Amino acid sequence: MKNEKDISRNVQKRIFQEANSRCSFCDESEVATLQIHHIKARTEGGGNEIENLILVCANCHTKITSGIITEADILRKKIMLLKGKTEARSSSASQNSIILENSSNAGVIANTITIKNPKKSSIKMQPPQGTIAADRVKRNYIKYLIDTYHDYKKKDQNVEKMNYAIFYETIRKRFKCKWDFVSEEKFEELAYYIQCRIDGTIFGKLKRKRGSRNYSSLEEYLTEI
Ligand SMILES: [Zn+2]
């Protein structure tokens, strides 16, 4: 894959060893699908050092790109790998701070995460200022719209399992970043875009024909929650 030739063979080998030649997230062991992911993207200054790399399968790589696997999930996993604890695989992904003892991974820095006091540190997650992620209400409203879109799309396609990554990827391409890293100034544009996509589904069109609405406005959403 594209970036790997720039990573030294020695580092590649150590990344595979670190993860026991399995995807760090789903345990996939098929070598052909394993890839090395840059935790902090190289376009954002991330390097090819072990602390910035993690072994993933193609499937989970897509989940990372689309935000289903979050940067916090990646960091948590990477720290466990650095500590050599494979039980991290089953650990909950919902806590938002972890304690590191005696670890030497002060080099792991992603753009949303700062490591304070590397000797006895905790990782604090702070969404970047000025993004939708930094505003809980706006973030939740966008998430509500995305979920609504997926609900309707499921009805259109009449399938149980759908590929959620596709729509996340569409948003990422259009807004040039992950959905919740879109700047707050573009909140309305993003909301409007997703609303149009909901209205454009077959189920959405049917509902509108019958005189129902497809989603709540932000104000209505706020009173509902
Ligand atoms: Zn995987």
Residues whose N, C-alpha, C, O or C-beta is under 5 A from the ligand:
A	BS01	ZN	C23 F25 C26 D27 E28 C57 C60
